[in-house]
Amino acid sequence: MSKRQSRILAATAGALLLVGAAGVIPAEARDGDVKVAGTCTAGSTWKLKLGPRTRSIETEFEVDSNVVGQQWTVAITDNGVTVFTGARTTVAPSGSFTVDKRIPNVAGADAIVATASNAATGESCVASASV
């Protein structure tokens, strides 16, 4: 293994430890995409993918509760400004929903926060990442 490969491996391991301590699991990113995943308050899982492009950020937020037919309220913000609100219902076969949204790519860093809440179960999810 070369020194460069060793440094990359060490940096990756360190990043995984840091992110693991925060309760967020990074997934492999491609073409500058940022992918994070985590767990909601009652065991459902979430994934957030941000794909920075020249004029927009391709944003994909998924919640998987493994229960078909649940109603969720969803919001996405960019640097504290609401860019999406709406309701989603989990669908077969996996009992999940996805929100796909292109949002403007503002100058500087974009801190994206996606939230989902299920009034019937009281469960909530909070996902965040920056690009």
N, C-alpha and C positions, 0 to 999 in steps of 0.2 A: 504494500500500500504506500502510495507516495505521500509526501508531507502535506500536499494540498488536499488529498483525499482524507487524510487524518484530521486536518483542521475542519474540513466540511463536516465530517462525522461527529467531531467533538462539538461543533457549533449546533448541529442538529439535535444532538442528545441534550445539550444544555437548554435549547429552546423548548424541547419536549418536556423537560422537567419543570421549567418555568410555567409553561402553559398548563401542564397537568396539575400543578399546584393551584391554579386559578379555576380549575374545573372545566376547562375548555380543551377540546382535542383538535389540533390542526390536522387538516387533510392535505394531501399533496396538491400544491398549486401549480397551475400551468399558465404560461403566457402572462404572468403578472397577476393572475387571479388569486384571491384570498379566500380560503375555505376554513370555516370553524364549525364545530359541532358541540353539543352539550345536552344536558338533561333538564327537563322542566321540573316543577315543584312536586308533581305526583308520579314521575317516572316516564312520561312521554319524552321523546327526544326531538331536538331541533338541529337544523343545519342552516348555515348562512353562507352564501357564496357571493362574492363581489368581484366583478370583472371590469376593471377600469379600462375605458376606451377613450378616445380623443375628446369627445364631447359629452359622453354619458358614462354611467356606471351601471352595468347589467347586474341587477340585484335579484337573487333568488333565495327565498326564505321558505323552509319546509318544516312542518311539524308532523310527527308521526306518533299517534296515540294508540295505534293498533285497534281502534274501535271505529267502525263505520257509522256515519250519521251524526257525529258530534258537531255542534256549532261553536265556532271560535270567533272572537273579535280580534282583529289584527291592526297594528300600526307600525309604520316604518318612519324613522326620522333620519335626517342628514344634518349633522352639526346642530341638533336641537330643533330643526325646522321639519314639521310634518310633511312627508312627501307621499304617504299613502295611509288611508284608513279604510277598513272594510270588514265584511264578514266572510268567513269561509267555512265549508262543511267538509269533514273528513269523508273520503270516498274509498270504495273497494279497489283493489283487493287488500291494500295494506292499512287502511284506516288513517290516511294522511291527507294533507292538503299542501299546496305550494302556491306562493305568491311570486310572480315574475314581474319585475318593474324596472324600467329604464329611468334613471334619475339623472338630472344634470350633473356633470362633473365640474364642481366649482373649483376656483383657484385654491391651491393649498391642500391640506389633508382633509379627507372626508371621514368623519366618525359616524358610522351607520349603526343604528340601534333598531332592532325589530322585536316587537313584543306581540304575544298572543295570550288571550285569556279565554277560559271556558267557564261561563257563569254557572252552568249546571253542576260542574264538578269542583269548581273553585281553583282549578289548576291554572298556573301561569308560566309563561316561558319568556326569557329575556336573552336575546342574542346580540352580540356586538362585535364589530371589527372595524378597522380603519384601512383606507387606501390613500 
